[in-house]
Amino acid sequence: MSKVETKKGYFGEFGGSFVPEPLQAALDHLEVAFEQYKDDPEFIEELNYYMKEYVGRPNPLYYAERLTEKLGGAKIYLKREDLNHTGAHKINNVMGQVLLAKRMGVKRVIAETGAGQHGVATATACAMFGMECVVYMGAVDAKRQALNVFRMELLGAQVVAVQDGAQTLKEAVDAALTDYAQNYENTFYLLGSAVGPHPYPTIVRHFQSIIGQEARAQHLEKEGRLPDYVVACVGGGSNAIGLFAPFFNDSDVKIVGVEPGGRGLSTGDHAAPLSAGEPGVLHGFKCYMMKDENGEIASTHSVAAGLDYPGVGPEHSYYKAIGRADYVAIEDQEALAAFHTLSRAEGIIPAIESSHAVAYALKLAPTLSSEQTIIVNVSGRGDKDVQQVFDMMQQKKV
């Protein structure tokens, strides 16, 4: 895997750290700890232990034979992040960061969450290590992901429903950053996506790269070569960068990130900054972002709470700028259809977030030959979304 940072904290022109001085001091402290421990044999040994014995890694690269036959064309492989403890890829990064917090002597951990999977993973790790946990969640997301709110509370976390603005992921990040700025001396901010000021995008990419490292080795073992395509959904972009980064130097492997097209790019009701946004500064870093006619942060919409964010990780922004990855948009209804298709074809209920990636694969596979292969990252399981999908289906019947 190449070191794609062009200068400290930057991927091309994207990234950086645009924060107040007190917060910068905390980020510098975090960066020193990360650089100290990420290659430390004892740290790696402890992380590997928990990844195997607690998270359940490695998880399978599963050949979706029935789905492949149904579609015709390329063979579809599913990277089964949904089989991790807590049901998503989020735990990979959480285990890494919580072990950093432990070494830094911090007892209070805060996090933001959209769909709730990162919040659940953080609450889980804090319960295991006996740390205080506060999770910020937009009030709208807390309502549509009520089951995950209960799971977090069951695990001992305090869930703060943020009532500002659109009451979704952006506002949850705002609230977490405010808390961190005020309490950084005794608090660890366990950021869940590949966004935010440096060093967070680098830290999250580092811990999530286990996805792509495993998938790459597993595909080589199964097929004797690398895949033709790797596909993942992109909100902030942690599951996607985790899959994509280990393939960065493999120029024959096409990389496709799938953004939430919401009700359609032309309607403006979406959360697809790489498809329909422009560069700007959000939450202390530069990235592609959605702006309104006044150049302010635009409101977003996605059926998937975990993708409902007006920006995207700086590394994804860089991949787009240099043409290393293609970014496409899948609309709500296409994602919901894919949610049903994978459930019925393979007995795997994917998260609505992951269903965006599945939906693109459903379009892509029939255009390719049977010798070609696609790896789709099933970044989470759909248990958390079943009630939401059920309610939407009931409303349609009315």
CORZI-V869681 format. One line per field, one symbol per residue. ss: DSSP state (a for helix, b for strand, c for the rest). phi: phi as a letter, one per 30 degrees, with the letter a starting at -180 (. if undefined). psi: psi as a letter, one per 20 degrees, with the letter a starting at -180 (. if undefined). A space follows every 50 residues. Layout:
ss = ???
phi = ???
psi = ???
This chain:
ss = ccccccbccbbccbbcccccaaaaaaaaaaaaaaaaacccaaaaaaaaaa aaaaacccccbbbcaaaaaaacccbbbbbbaaaccccbcaaaaaaaaaaa aaaccccbbbbbbcccaaaaaaaaaaaaaccbbbbbbbaaaaaacaaaaa aaaacccbbbbbccccccaaaaaaaaaaaaaaacccbbbcccccccccca aaaaaaaacaaaaaaaaaaaaaacccccbbbbbccccaaaaaaaaaaccc cccbbbbbbbbbccaaacccbcaaaacbbbbbccbbbbbcbcccccbccc ccccaaaccccccaaaaaaaaaccbbbbbbbaaaaaaaaaaaaaaacccb caaaaaaaaaaaaaacccccccbbbbbbcbbaaaaaaaaaaaaaaaac
phi = .dddddaeibciccjibcbdeeddddddddddddddcdcdeddddddddd dddcdjddcdccdddddddddijddcccdcddddeiiadededddddddd eeddiccccbacacdjddddddddddddcicdbbccbeddddddbddddd dddedjdcccddcdhdibdedddeddddedddbddbbcccdcbdbidece edddeedddedddddddddeddciadddbbbadbcdjdddddddedcedd ddcdcbcccddhckeddidabbdddbcbdacbhibcadbdbddciddddb badcedcdbdbaedddededdcidbcbbccdeddddddedddeddbibcd ededddddedddddeddcddddbbccdddaccedcddddedddddddd
psi = pqniphrojqnciqcanmrqghhhgghggggggghhhhjphgggggghgh gghghkqqrqoponghgghhhqbqppppomiiiqpijrihhghggghhhg gghikpippqrqqfiihhgggghghhghjkqppppppqhghhgilhghgg gghhjjqppoopiqcikbhghggggghggghhkhhjqponpirlarqpjg hggggghiihghgghghgggghijrqrhqppqqoehkghghhgggijgin hioppoporoicjphhiimammhhhkarqappkjqprprpqaijjrpqqr pqhohiimpiaqqhhghggghijhqqprpprghgghghggghghhikooq qhghhgggghhhhggiirriirqppponirqjghigggggghhghhh.
